[in-house]
Amino acid sequence: MGILDTPVTLASIGAAPAVPGVALQVAQGALRNREQAPFRFAVIGDSVVEGRNASANPGTRWVDLVRDGLRQAYPTSGIGVGGGTGYMPFFTISPQTSPFTSVNVTQNFTNGLGLKATQLNGVSAKITGTVTGTSIDILYLSGTSSRLAYYKIDGGTAVNFETGGAGAVSDNGILRVSLGSAGSHTLEFGWVSGTTVYLEGIIVYNGDENKGIHLIEAGHSGYETVQYDDVAQAAGHPVRVASLAPQLVVLALGENDYLHGFTSAAYKTRLKSIITKQRAAYSGVKPSFAILSNFEANAAGGNIEPWSNFVKAAREVALEDALGPYGMSGVQHIDLSVRMPKILGDTQSLYSDNYHPNDKGHRLMAYHIHQAIAPRG
């Protein structure tokens, strides 16, 4: 069964896949140009993005399946349907499991993609893990004072690198490191000297450093739009996203706003604010945006408004935007609430609990999202 195949009966759900419009022209142009430069899509979201209850993380989440499906549909010369995993944070929010092990570190919820960074405060602080690829980008928070860190590849000699120095504090540090050859490699990162080192995660390449299709996963379980729009908590987040120059930014937010008692009006205002801040962080061509409205969760009660109001708010953000190509919308709305059944009463066995899809549900999500962002013709 291929990545784009789905084991559910699509006709029984009663809605055709979304059709991309002019809002995604920047993203689709970059996808067509993947032979000359990478097409990158970043996904800012919550536990469904991070992979709660998916059997493999990374691997069976919808974000991974969309990456793999796009690679299958649009292979790249020299690497075919292959390529690296993409961005991997150094920690995930429980109960998700991480491929990295950290000791004597502090979790930071202000910096990094998905507002997840790791603070290394002394010589006992270490991060270790194994990846498959040819090179990595180390993402770190740069600072005004010396913040010396190290990396080791396959147990070799430690190589020091500076994450501080002159200039203002900025969430845009990137260091490219060759792994020496394709294959499996063990990695170690640690603190050397100076003040606190802030490491966020790595982007893993596998022969696709300069072309192909790259995933930048920026999920954070439990988060709403308010965290990504918070002036203090998320001040550097647009800068970090823009530093990686994704041509498509997917905002997979809203379910927690709905479940945690926020109004759809507040949700709409924050979505607009997040998009405005993201655009402002780009000095050149602005990315395409897509707002993803999920299937309807099985709320336990106490919600101020129905889920349909949040879907309507997301659709209105897309309709009211006029900063895309030709003065038209630069925001696409992808509505899964009309393409996947509600969790309550689901007969397709798509969900693992009251809020999250299982692997089968992730596959169906990936099918519709792929259809919504892929070029036609």
N, C-alpha and C positions, 0 to 999 in steps of 0.2 A: 504494500500500500504506500503510495507516495505521500509527501508532505501535505499536498493540497487535497488529498482525498479525505473524506470524512465519513465515519461510520453511522452517522445519524441520517434520518430521512429528511432532507431539506424541504421537500414539498409539504411535509406534515407541519412545518413551522410556519409556512405561509407567507414568506417574504423573500423577495429577490435580493441578491447582494447589493450593497450600496454602489453607486456609480460616481467615480471621481469627477470633479469639475475644475473650473479655472483656478480655484484656490490652491490646488496642488501642483501647479505648473512648475514652480521652482523645484520641488521635490522630484517630480517625474522627469524633468530635464536632467537633473543630477543622476538619476537612476539610469537614464539612457546613456549618460556620459561616463559610466562606471569604469570604462577601459582607460580613461585618461586621468581620473581622480576618483577617490572613494565617494560612494553615496553613503551618508551616515544618517540614521534616524535615531533620535533620542526619545525615550518614553519616560515621562514624569508621572508618577502614580503612587498607588497604595499597595496593599498586600496582594491583590490579584496580579499586579505587575511583578512584584517581588517573588511571587510563586508559592504562596501559601497553599499547602496540600498537593502541589504538583509532585509527581513521583521523582523527578530529577530536576535539580536547580543548580546550575543552568541545565537546560535540556528539553524538558517537556512543557515549559511555560509558553503561553501564546507569543510572547515577545521573541523567544528563540525559534518558534515554529514559523513566525512571519519572516524572520531573517532567513531561515533555511528555505522557506517557500519562494521568496524572492530570488535567492541564489539558484534555485532549481529552475525557475521560470526565466531568469535572466543571467545565464552563466557568464563568467568573465574569462577571457583568454588567459591561459597559463595556470589558472587555478580552478577552472570549471565551476562546480557548485561548492567548492571548498572555501576555506578561509578561517580566520581566527574566531574565537568565542566572542570577542568584543570586550566591553567594559565589565570588570568584575570587582565589586567593592571588597574591602578587606574584612567587613563584617556584615551580617544580615540581621534582621530583627527576628527574634525567636517567635515561633518555632522553626523558621526556615533554617536550613543548615548551610554552612559556608564551606567552600573548599579550602579555606585558610584557617590556620590555628594561630591565635594570638595569646601571648602571656605577658602579664604585668603592663597592660596598656589601659587607656581610658577611652571609652566611646564618646565621640563628639557629635552632637546633633545640630550643629550650626554651619558646618562647612562640608564641601564635597557634593558630588552628584547624589541626589536623593537625600541630601542633608545627613550624610553618614561619612565621618572621617575618624581616623584612629590616632590618638595622641600617644607618642612615645616619649617618656620622660626621663629615662635613664638606661644604663647599660644592660639591665635585666629585661628590658622591653624588646620583644621580638615578634615578628610575623613570619609564618612559614606556610608553604603550600606547593602544589604541583600543577603545572599547566602544560599544554601541548601547543607548540608553536615555534616560530622563528625569531620573534622579537616581542618586546613589550614597551608600552609607555607607562612610566610611573607618574601618577598624578599626586600632587602635593600642594599644600597651602604655603605660598611664599611669604616670608616675613622680613622685618627690618633689621633683625639681628641674626648672628650666625646660628644656624640650625643644621648641624652636620649629621647626615644619616649614612647608612651603607646598604649595599645589596650584595648577595652572594648567589652564584648560579652553580647548581650541581655540587654544592659543598666546596667550591673553589675559594680563592682568596677574596676577602671582602674588598669591595670598591666603594670608596667614600664619595658622596655627592652633597653639595650644598643646597639647602632648601630655603635659606635666608639671604641676607645681604642688603644692598641698598634698595631704596624704593619703598613704596607703601605696601602694607599687607594686602595680598590679592590672592583670590582662589583661582589661580591660573597656571600654577607650576606644572610643567610637563618635561619628562626626561625619557628619551628613546634609548633603549638598551637592547643590543643584539644578544640572542640566546646561543649563538654560535652555529647551530644547525637545527634542522627540523626535527621534531620529536618531543618526547616527554622530558621536562626539566623541573628540578626542585629549586625553589626560590626561598631566600631568607632576606628579611629586611630588619634593620635595627637602628638604634640611636648611637651616635658617636660622641658628640659634644655640643655645647651651646645650650640654648633654651629649647623648649618643647618642639619636637618635630611632629608635623601633622601630615600623615600619609592617608590618602583617600582610597586608592585601589589601583588596578592596572588595566590597561587595554591590551588584550592578547591578540597578536597577529600570527597568521600561519601562511606566509607567502603573499599576503594581501596588504602589505604596508601602504602601497601607493595606488591601489585600485580595489575594485570589488564593492561589496555591500557589508557595512559595519553596523552593529547594534550597540547603542549606548543606553543601558538600562539604568534608570534613576528612580527606582521605586522605594517606598518607605512604608512599611505596614502601619496601619492605624492613622495615617496622615490625611488631613483634609486640605482644601485649598488654602485655608488660613495660614498653615505653616509655610507654604511656598510663597505666600504673599506678605508674610511678616517682615516688617522693616528691619528688625534687629536679627531675627533668626536666619532669614534667607537673603540677606543683603548681597552676599557674594554668589548666590546660586545662578542668576542669569549670566554672570561673568564666566563661571565655570562651564556652563552649557555652551556658551558662545565660543569659548576657547577651543572647543572641539569641532566647531563649525558644522553642526548637523544641518542638512537642508530640509529636514522634516522634524518638527517637534510635536509629539503626541502628548496631549494632556489627558491622562486616563484617571481623572479625579471626579469625585461627586458622590460616590456611594457612601463614604464616611460622613460627608456633609449631611446627607439624607438621614443616615442612621443615628448621627449624634445630635440631631435637633436643630441644625441651622436652617435658615430659610432659603428658598430658591432664589430670592432676590439678592441675598448676601452672596450666595454661590456665583450668581451671574456677575456681580460686581468684581469679585475676586478673580474669576476667570479672565475678565477683561484686563484687570490690573497685571496679572501674571504675564499675559501676552504682551502688554505694553512694555513691561520691564525686560522681557526676553528680547523683544525687537530692539530696544534701546542699547542693549549690550553688543549688538552687531554693528561693525563699522562699515560693512559692505552690503551685499545683497541679503535681504531678510529671508529667513526660512519660511517654508510653508508650515502651517499649523493644522492639527486635527484634534478635535475634542471628541473623546470616546465616551458615549453613554452606555453603561453596561446593562445587562439583564437586570431584572428587578429582584433585589434581595428579599429574603423572608424576614421582614422587620418584626421585632418582638413587641411592637407597640410603642406609643409615646412620640411618634414622628409628628412633626408639625404639619407637614404637607405630604401629598402622595408623590411617589417617584416620578410620575408623569410630569409634574411641575419642574423637576430638575432637568429632565430630558428637554422640555420646552425651553428652559433657560439656556441650555447649551446650544440648542438650535438657533435661538435668537442672537447669541453672541456671534455665530457664524454669519447669520443673515445681515446683521447690523455692521459688520466689519467692512471697511472700504479702503484697506491699506495693502491689498494684494495686487496682482497683475491688472493693469488697465483700470486702476481705481476700483476694482471689484473686490470681493472678499478674498482675504488671504487665509481664511479659516474654513476647514471642512468639518462638518459634523458627521460622525459615524454613529448611527443609532442601532445598538444591538438589542434594545428593548423590544423592537419589532421583528427581530431576526432570531431571537432565542427565547424560549419560554421562561416565565417567572419561575423562581425557585420553588415557591409554594405551588404544589400541584404538578410539578414537572413529571412527565412520563417518559422522558428520553434518557434519564439517568446521567445527567450532565454535571451534577453538582456534588460536592463532598460534604457540605454543611449548609447552614442558612445564608452564607455569604460568598462562598468561593466555589469556583468550578473544579471538577476533577480533570484528569488528563483528557477525557473525552470532551469535556466542556472547553478546555483550552484549545483543542483541535478545531472545534467549531468556531470559537472566537477568532482563531488565526485565519480560518477560511474567509470569513466575512471581512476582516480587517485587510487581508491581502487583496481581496477584490476591490476594496474601497480606495486603496492607495496605488495600485499597479496601473501603469499606463495602458491605454487602449491603442492597438494598432502598432 
